[in-house]
Each structure stands twice: as structure tokens, then as C-alpha cells.
């Protein structure tokens, strides 16, 4: 009689292999795994740790300070996604700056900021461009649209980041990566395959319950084989080539640069900046911003959380001085932040 194949859920629950640390690079994966109750299925020797895949969380304190300076000293209207407004800077958040007269405009896409600039020609408008390969194309498109329209009052404060060198910086932090599906929908799988060649294992995962269970089950089964592996567990969206049109748009408008990541420090070649042809839309150049070294609250352990060195609940201020209503660090603010996930779903272990 043929033996019945196990489901992904059964493979996870029945795992009897060695201790395994899996890094959820993507903050959305962290929240979905909590929300779906998948953590409760894991055997004790399988540990999920958080990584740096939350764009708001890895944005350094100095960037918030730059945005505050643009708003208060240069009277620019700051267009931004909602999460960034409450991220603490060295002295204040953008929300606190608003109480001092800063003008903020929450937008859903960078193109909304272009429309706002067109409708307010006498006002300098700065869009806060953060995020990974997933959101960078839309920021590039906004710059091209603004220049096509001849807008002189639109610019970006750029803090866009790329994942490959972050993987390199973190490759000793976990036994396997749960790679972010939306990033690799843009970039393809070449970077993951390169990591496998260097001895680093991982799988690209989607975001539904079935996709996450499959990705975790594949990770556990492949790990037992004792050799590096890579599997694309999100083939309905992620291809080997990725999205060539989005890649071409990024390459046209931006170029690599060194970039500071909260908790990880400066990672060479992990950031993006506007090419000289688009320098008129670079807020740092337009407003001649000084170099700002931000200082985070020493009580906050966001940096350690983003490197998988500790759980959010290991931080002394977690759930006490630091809550979503009164955040001390960025990881408690963002909807993709690990601290907000731990707080929202009540994990205190």
C-alpha cells in the first residue's frame, strides 16, 4: 500500500532534525506568520527570528532629522507614507514637528506627491523615498513625471535600499533566510542563487497561509539534507528574471551608493541615490542639507532586533515605555515592524 504523503503542516509539526534558526527577512512575513498562528505549529528546535525587511524600521534616525529640518527650517511640505510620521528622530518625530508648524501630507504613492506639487506651485514639496526594490520604481517614475512636467518644486529625500548586500551582512545570523517575495518579484532569483553558492540557504516565500506553510516545510526538509539550498516557493509571482521593466527604470534614474541601516550601520553599495541627470530632484542638494548624525534612544534595542540578536520582548522597554501609542523605536511604529507584531499578538516569551 502506498504511503500517504504528508502535508506541509504535518512536515512542520513532525520535524525531528537539528536546531534551525530561520530569519524572516520581510516584516510582512513576520506579521502574517503571527496572524495565521503558524508559530504555534513549530517544534521547539525551530526558531524564527526577525530581520531587516521593514523599510521604516531600517531607516536611520538621521533621515528623520533631515526630514524635520526640511519641514521646519526650509518650510517644505513633507509628503510621506503614514508610518514614517511617528518614527522618533534625535529630538522629535515628524508628528511632533507638525505641532511646531511642520506641514505634512500623507500620500499613498510618490505620484500623489507629484500631483500635490503641481497643484501647489509656490510650495516646495519633498517626498520621503524609503523602501526596497519593491517601492523604488515608483519613486523613480515620480521623478521622471516631475521633470517631464517641468516642476521646480518637487524633490525626493532618498533613502531607498537594496537587499543583496544586506543578505551578505547578515549571512551569519541565521541557518536559512525566508526571502521576501515582493522584493524578488522585482529582482528575480539571481541574488538568492548566489547566496546558495556561498553556502547560505533560503527560500522565497509568498504571503498566504498555504505559501508560508509550504516555504517553511521546504526549509525544514531541505535543511535536514545538510547542504546549502535555495528554492523558489513563490513561483506564481517570482521568476528567475524578475521584472526587467522595473529594473531598467531603477537603473535609468538611480545608482548604487553606501547606505546606513538602523542597527546594521553603513553597508557598502546597499543604497540608491539619484543620478546626476536627476540631481534637480535631490532634496539634499536642492536645500544644501548638512550631514546629520542621528542619535537613537539608548533604551531602544531596535538595532539588535533587526539583526536577529534578540527578540523584541527581550528589550527592557518593550510593552512598558515603548508601545504603539508611544513608540521609542521604529520597530514598534511600522505595520511591518517586529516589535509591533510581538506587541499586537501578545508574544512575551
C-alpha positions in Angstrom: 0.0 0.0 0.0 1.4 3.4 -1.0 2.3 5.6 1.9 0.2 8.8 2.1 2.3 11.9 1.6 2.5 14.4 4.5 1.0 17.9 4.2 3.2 20.9 4.8 1.6 21.4 8.2 2.5 17.8 9.1 6.0 18.1 7.9 6.5 21.2 10.1 4.9 19.6 13.2 6.8 16.3 12.7 10.2 17.9 12.1 12.9 15.9 14.0 16.0 17.5 12.6 18.7 19.7 14.2 18.1 23.1 15.7 17.3 25.6 13.0 17.2 29.4 13.0 15.1 30.9 10.2 15.3 34.6 9.6 12.1 36.3 8.3 13.7 39.0 6.3 10.4 40.5 5.4 8.3 42.3 8.1 5.1 41.3 6.4 6.1 37.7 6.7 6.6 38.3 10.5 3.1 39.7 10.9 1.4 37.1 8.7 3.1 34.2 10.5 1.9 35.6 13.8 -1.6 36.4 12.5 -2.1 32.9 11.0 -0.9 31.1 14.1 1.9 29.4 12.3 4.4 29.9 15.1 2.3 27.6 17.3 3.0 24.7 14.8 6.7 24.9 15.1 8.6 22.3 17.1 10.9 23.7 19.9 14.1 23.3 17.9 12.9 25.6 15.1 13.3 29.3 15.9 12.0 32.2 13.8 14.0 35.4 14.1 13.2 38.8 12.7 15.4 40.5 10.1 15.8 43.9 8.4 13.0 43.7 5.9 10.9 46.6 7.2 11.8 49.8 5.3 10.6 52.1 8.0 12.5 50.2 10.7 15.9 50.2 8.9 15.6 53.9 8.0 18.2 55.6 10.3 17.4 58.3 12.8 19.4 60.9 10.9 17.0 60.6 8.0 14.1 61.6 10.2 16.2 64.5 11.4 16.7 65.6 7.8 13.0 65.5 7.1 12.3 67.5 10.3 14.9 70.1 9.1 13.3 70.4 5.7 9.9 70.9 7.2 10.8 73.4 10.0 13.8 75.3 8.6 13.0 75.2 4.9 9.2 75.2 5.2 8.9 72.4 2.7 5.7 70.3 2.7 6.7 66.7 3.5 4.8 64.1 1.6 5.2 60.6 3.1 3.6 57.3 3.9 1.9 57.3 7.2 4.2 55.1 9.2 7.2 57.5 8.9 5.3 60.3 10.7 5.6 58.7 14.1 9.2 57.3 13.9 11.3 59.1 16.6 14.2 61.3 15.4 17.0 62.5 17.6 14.9 65.3 19.1 11.4 64.8 17.7 9.3 62.8 15.2 7.6 64.4 12.2 4.4 64.2 14.2 5.9 66.3 16.9 7.3 68.6 14.3 3.8 69.1 13.0 2.9 70.6 16.4 5.6 73.1 15.8 4.3 74.1 12.4 5.6 71.5 10.0 3.3 70.7 7.1 2.8 67.0 6.4 0.9 65.4 3.6 0.2 61.6 3.8 0.2 60.1 0.4 -0.3 56.5 -1.0 2.2 56.7 -3.8 5.1 59.0 -4.9 2.9 60.1 -7.8 0.4 61.6 -5.4 3.3 63.9 -4.2 3.9 65.0 -7.8 0.2 65.9 -8.2 0.4 67.8 -4.9 3.5 69.7 -6.2 1.7 70.5 -9.4 -1.3 71.8 -7.6 0.8 74.0 -5.2 3.4 75.5 -7.5 4.6 78.1 -4.9 5.4 75.4 -2.3 8.4 73.2 -2.1 7.3 69.6 -1.9 9.6 66.8 -0.7 8.6 63.1 -0.9 10.3 60.8 1.6 11.6 58.0 -0.5 12.2 54.9 1.6 11.9 51.2 0.9 13.5 48.4 -1.0 13.4 47.3 -4.7 9.6 46.9 -4.4 8.9 50.6 -4.0 11.9 52.2 -5.7 10.5 52.0 -9.2 7.5 54.2 -8.2 9.9 56.8 -6.7 11.9 56.8 -10.0 8.7 57.2 -12.0 7.7 60.2 -9.9 11.0 61.9 -10.6 10.6 61.3 -14.3 7.0 62.7 -14.3 8.0 65.7 -12.3 10.8 66.5 -14.8 8.5 65.9 -17.7 6.1 68.4 -16.3 8.9 70.9 -15.6 8.1 71.1 -11.9 10.8 73.0 -10.0 9.2 72.5 -6.6 9.3 68.7 -6.3 12.2 66.6 -4.9 13.0 63.3 -3.1 14.8 62.8 0.2 16.2 59.4 -0.9 16.8 56.5 1.5 15.9 53.6 -0.8 17.9 50.4 -0.1 18.7 47.2 -1.9 18.7 43.7 -0.3 21.7 41.8 -1.7 24.4 43.4 0.4 22.1 43.2 3.4 21.9 39.5 2.9 25.7 39.4 2.9 25.9 41.4 6.1 23.5 39.0 7.8 24.5 35.7 6.4 26.0 34.5 9.7 22.8 35.4 11.6 20.6 32.5 10.7 20.7 29.0 9.2 18.3 29.9 6.4 16.6 33.0 5.1 12.9 33.4 4.3 13.4 35.7 1.4 10.8 38.5 0.7 8.6 37.6 -2.2 7.7 41.1 -3.3 11.4 42.1 -3.5 12.3 39.2 -5.6 9.3 39.7 -7.9 11.3 42.8 -9.0 14.9 41.5 -8.8 14.4 37.8 -9.7 16.3 35.0 -8.0 19.9 35.6 -9.1 20.9 37.0 -5.7 19.4 34.0 -3.8 21.2 31.6 -6.1 24.5 33.5 -5.5 23.9 33.2 -1.7 23.4 29.4 -2.1 26.8 29.2 -4.0 28.3 31.0 -1.0 26.9 28.4 1.4 23.8 30.4 2.5 20.4 28.7 2.4 17.0 30.2 1.9 13.6 30.1 0.2 11.5 32.8 -1.4 8.1 32.8 0.2 4.7 34.2 -0.6 2.2 35.6 1.9 -0.8 33.3 2.1 -1.2 30.5 4.7 -0.5 27.8 2.1 2.5 29.6 0.7 4.1 30.3 4.1 3.5 26.7 5.3 5.0 25.4 2.1 8.0 27.6 2.4 8.7 26.6 6.0 8.1 22.9 5.3 10.6 23.0 2.3 13.1 24.8 4.5 12.9 22.2 7.2 13.1 19.2 4.8 16.0 20.7 2.8 17.9 21.7 6.0 17.9 18.0 7.1 19.9 17.2 3.9 22.8 19.1 5.4 23.9 21.2 2.4 23.1 24.7 1.2 19.9 25.1 -0.7 17.7 27.6 -2.5 14.1 27.0 -3.5 11.6 29.5 -5.1 8.4 28.7 -3.2 6.6 31.7 -4.8 6.7 30.8 -8.5 3.3 32.3 -9.3 4.9 35.7 -8.8 8.7 35.4 -8.7 10.6 34.4 -11.8 14.3 33.9 -12.4 14.4 37.2 -14.4 12.2 39.3 -12.1 10.7 42.4 -13.6 13.0 43.7 -16.3 11.0 46.9 -16.9 11.2 47.9 -13.2 14.9 47.1 -13.1 15.5 49.2 -16.2 13.6 52.2 -14.6 15.7 52.0 -11.5 18.9 51.7 -13.5 17.9 54.8 -15.5 17.2 57.1 -12.6 19.3 55.8 -9.7 22.7 54.4 -9.0 24.1 52.4 -6.0 25.7 54.1 -3.0 26.7 53.2 0.5 23.8 53.4 2.9 23.2 53.4 6.6 20.8 50.8 8.0 19.4 51.2 11.5 21.2 48.6 13.6 23.4 47.4 10.8 25.5 50.5 10.3 26.7 51.5 6.8 26.5 48.7 4.3 28.6 49.4 1.2 26.6 49.6 -2.1 23.3 48.9 -0.4 21.6 52.2 -1.1 20.3 54.2 -4.0 20.8 57.8 -5.0 19.6 59.9 -7.9 21.9 60.0 -10.9 23.3 63.4 -11.8 20.9 63.8 -14.6 18.1 63.9 -12.0 20.0 65.9 -9.4 17.5 68.8 -9.6 15.1 66.4 -7.7 17.5 65.6 -5.0 16.4 67.3 -1.8 19.8 67.1 -0.1 21.4 69.0 -3.0 18.5 71.4 -3.6 18.4 72.5 0.1 22.1 72.0 0.7 21.5 69.8 3.8 24.3 69.2 6.2 25.4 65.7 7.1 23.3 64.8 10.1 24.4 62.0 12.5 21.2 61.0 14.3 21.1 59.5 17.8 18.6 56.9 18.8 17.2 56.4 22.3 19.8 54.2 24.1 17.0 52.3 25.8 15.8 51.0 22.4 17.1 47.7 21.0 15.7 48.0 17.5 19.1 47.5 16.1 19.5 44.1 17.8 16.0 43.1 16.8 16.8 43.9 13.1 19.9 41.7 13.2 18.1 38.8 14.9 20.3 39.2 18.0 17.3 39.5 20.4 13.5 39.2 20.4 11.5 42.4 20.8 10.3 41.1 24.2 14.0 41.0 25.4 14.1 44.8 25.3 13.5 46.3 28.7 11.2 49.0 27.4 9.1 46.7 25.2 5.4 47.0 26.2 6.3 49.4 29.0 7.8 52.6 27.9 7.6 51.6 24.3 4.1 50.9 22.9 2.5 51.6 19.5 0.8 54.6 21.1 4.1 55.9 22.5 6.9 54.3 20.4 10.6 54.7 21.4 11.9 52.8 18.3 10.9 52.4 14.7 10.2 48.7 15.1 7.2 49.5 17.3 5.8 52.0 14.8 5.6 50.3 11.5 2.9 47.8 10.4 5.8 45.6 9.3 7.9 46.1 12.5 8.8 43.0 14.6 8.1 44.8 17.9 4.6 45.9 16.8 3.9 42.2 15.8 5.1 40.9 19.1 3.0 43.5 20.9 -0.1 43.1 18.8 -0.1 39.3 19.0 0.9 39.2 22.7 4.1 37.1 22.5 6.0 37.8 25.6 8.3 34.7 25.8 
